[in-house]
Amino acid sequence: MTITKLIKKETAYKIGLGVLFIGTIFILGFKKFDFQEPKFSLENYQIEDGFELSLIASEPYLKAPVSMDFDNKGRMWVVEMIGYMPNLEGIGEEEPNGKISILEDLDKDGVVDHKKVFLDQLVLPRALAHVYGGLLYVDGPKLIFVEIKNDKPGKKTIVDPIYAEGGNVEHSSNGLMMNVDNWIYNANLNFRYRLKNGKWLKEPTSDRGQWGITKDNFGRLYFNNNSTNLKGDLVLPNKVIRNKYFKPFASENIRLANNNVYPIHATSLNRGYQKGVVDAKGYLIDVTAACGPLLYRGGTFPDEYNLNAFVCVPEANLIKRNVLSFKNTQTTGKQAIEGKEFLASTDEGFRPVNLFTGPDGAMYIVDMHRGIIQHKAYISQYLAEQLALKKLDTLQNAGRILKITRKEKTLFKILDFDKIKNKELLTYLSHPNGWLRDRAQQLLIEKKDFTLIKDLLLLCNTKNDFSTSIHALYILEGLNALTFNNLTTIIKESKDPETIAHALGLLEPHTSTLNVTKMKGVATQLLTQNNEIVDLYLAMALNTWVKISDPTFLPLLAQIDKKYSNERIFQEAITSSLEGKEEYYLKNLNPSDGLTSSLRLSFNNRQKKEMNSIFVKEYKETDTRTKGLKLYRSICGTCHGPDGKGIQDLAPPLKGSEYIDGSMKRLAAIILHGVNGPINVNGKLYELSNEMPALSNNTNISDQDIVDIIRFTQNAFAKVGKGISAEDVKKQRSNKPPGSGIYNEKLLLERDFEK
């Protein structure tokens, strides 16, 4: 209805003017005043010369961010894990208050000024990925795929109900990184995922790292854990684990750089009181909470920074830079600048937990920006006291996204990929920015434009630093457009060993007795090239061919073994291909000493039916610290308090208690058999009318459960933590107190529990 029609009535006229006035104010306000952009000083941040650090998002637009991804329009989608450690006791962590939000820069000044909540009421969300035209994310233990309809969630599909089952969030599955091979890989999980032909696939892969995962242009994976700066696989994923009874150790999960760290101030550390953790100035010596690695592939940093491995070190408020070197089948790393980090701060709230390359080529830092980053299951009394003293436990509702750019270097223009035509998408497969190449690859698969197959086949013979040919290969694979003939043509014509390596792997689904002779010719010709990379991937690719014609292909593996008889990585590759053929090979093909050792190990494991654990582990078991925390809260915390400070007229405190700081065997006896009567704790008499119940008669509580409870109390409440074994607990279980079968203070003090 128009205002002209409304003026027929006086009241309607007033309403119309009001609407017009409000609308005018709204438009003017939107242009000039509606944007509340973060303004925080970065003066206490030091970054390498030639780079700039800028703050592009902060509260009130986000809280406790832990991961992010960009959509096809280049907008940031951020995971907000608000429930993590809401206090020093970790109480309330299971509240459904997590979010996934869309952050936008509507006035185009480079700073976020608008937020849309896409999903809320999530339990400890920790990862997301824009894939298959929708969003893959984690909610509690579940991995879920949701369709996106005008920035709102559509149909949801539970991909894996036990994706993050077991453990606490510090040791829970995360990552969700799409690799060039069209599989989605994770940190802290032995499975990979893929949507193919309308069906979600889940299959075992090697267990990698703890928090965060990254890749190089070839498709190898890199990761780390809290105490290890950087690890990586020397081979492409799932190539050297074909033999289920053999676990490789020389080709996967390799430490690539040292763990030294160079902070610019002393920080609050979980084990800062232990010898060797800090130097004379109180500065951290080695990483203790390394996470969120990134191999930079953005194309806007100087060439010498390409494929450098950047690592978050939140406990020391810094980001490391490792320079990687690639030579044939080996990868090594080193500190970029000795004694100095890429980015360091004296802001103890700076908690980088993840790094990402953006569609503009910049590096993006996810800064959780909070005081507490250690989970309750692992936090020591020492750290808890430090955090409380500095009031860092009150830094809860913040969060930032920071951006690193090269000075005087123009960033790539952020595009709307939804508006780019299919033919034009092909050009982005050769772009210097890996994010653009990766997204173009996935979109070309989703669009299913089969008219581009000829162009893609031509691109398979493109040789450049950006792995264009590999992207093209996997688009064809995603379109089900690869055949034995076009793959062997690519292998014969390609001059790039890495392209040949991938093509050899992609030949495996085409294994057939009809193709044995041709495959033998291809393999024989490749061996004449004397290229280490080609020979290594040929050794792994022959797995399926050996199964259908071992007389044809076993001699080829023997030839590779002879050529590389002193290289463990080749022996593991051959062992992977010889699944079920170990005994025959040992007897008939005279393997090298190293291969003999690997084959015997595999054969013996098969006899004992001991498979590589990734093939038998369905979900991640709860670690002992987290289990101890849960048991403490459900059994002990109701009386002693979740913080161990005791509850008036119910139970004495555990913090400062001589029973926590004293004999572990005595503590086990108390938990097993209970205690009653007055008791002195830390110089104070507690005259309680109730008695502490015994757990020895509870058949659901094992000796190991008691060990886990004690270990948690030692970590959380003891001045200096001590250990105890399940065997020690077992002895105390049978060592019952005389009389009533329950301890009192007199018995506890008189009995020698160390006998």
Secondary structure by P-SEA (a helix, b strand, c coil): cccccccccaaaaaaaaaaaaaaaaaaaaaaccccbbbbbbcccccccccbbbbbccccccccccccccccccbbbbbbbccccccccccccccccccbbbbbbcccccccccccccccccccccccccccccbbbbbcccbbbbbbbccccccccccccccccccccccccccccccccccccccccccbbbbbcccbbbbbbcccccccccccccccccccccccccccccccccccccccccccccccccccccccbbbbccccccccccccccccccccccccccccccccccccccccccccbbbbbbccccbbbbbbbbbcccbbbbccccccccccccccccccccccccccccbbbbbccccccccccccccaaaaaaaaaacccccccccbbbbbbccccccccccccccccaaaaaaacccccaaaaaaaaaaaaaaccccaaaaaaaacccccccaaaaaaaaaaaaaccccaaaaaaaaaacccaaaaaaaaaaacccccccaaaaaaaaaaaaaaaccaaaaaaaaaaaaaaaaacccccaaaaaaaaaaccccaaaaaaaaaaaccaaaaaaacccccaaaaaaaaaaaaaaaacccccccccccccccaaaaaaaaaaacccccccccccccccccccccccccccccaaaaaaaaaccccccccccccccccccccccccccccccaaaaaaaaaaaaaccccbbbbbcaaaaaaaaaccccccccccaaaaacccccc
